[in-house]
Structures are given as structure tokens and as C-alpha cells.
Amino acid sequence: MKYLNLVVGILALINVVYTFFSESETSTFFGMEISIWLYRLIWLILAALCFYGYYTRKVADQK
């Protein structure tokens, strides 16, 4: 389960990087059209939370 956070975080970062190669100004998020920058911010926050969760579990397992 610890590695699920790591995998989701990596996929979220890949999604953010992929948006820089598309020419879209908006993106669909849960059925709503939002700004591409807001979309990137949401995915970056998700990635950060996943990496933080992985890190805290890794530290807790080492103790």
C-alpha cells in the first residue's frame, strides 16, 4: 500500500508534464472545463500529497 502513493505521485507528475506538450488552454476535470494552469496546480498538489504520504510511511516503517 505504501508504494501506491509513490505510483500515483509519479503518474500525477507525468500528467502535469504531458500538459505542457499539448496546445490546450483548458482541460476537463470531473466534467468541468477549467484553466490549464488550475488543472496543473490540482495535479501538482495531488502529486505532492502522494509523495508526502509515501515519505511519512517510509519514515514510520524505519522506526
C-alpha positions, -999 to +999 in steps of 0.1 A: +000+000+000+030+023+007+040+020-030+006+030-042+013+066-031+046+066-050+030+052-082+001+077-081+025+106-074+046+096-104+016+093-127+004+127-115+037+143-124+037+126-158+002+141-163+015+176-155+045+172-178+022+159-206+000+191-204+030+212-214+032+194-247-005+199-256-018+231-271-049+232-249-058+263-229-085+245-209-089+210-197-118+189-183-117+179-147-146+160-133-167+172-162-159+209-158-138+230-182-111+247-162-079+267-170-049+246-179-029+262-151-055+254-125-056+218-138-018+216-135-020+230-100-045+204-089-023+176-102+008+191-086-010+192-053-021+156-057+015+146-066+029+164-036+004+148-012+012+114-026+049+119-022+045+132+013+023+102+022+050+079+008+077+097+027+059+096+061+051+059+057+087+052+048+100+070+078+074+054+101+085+019+088+121+026+096+114+033+133 
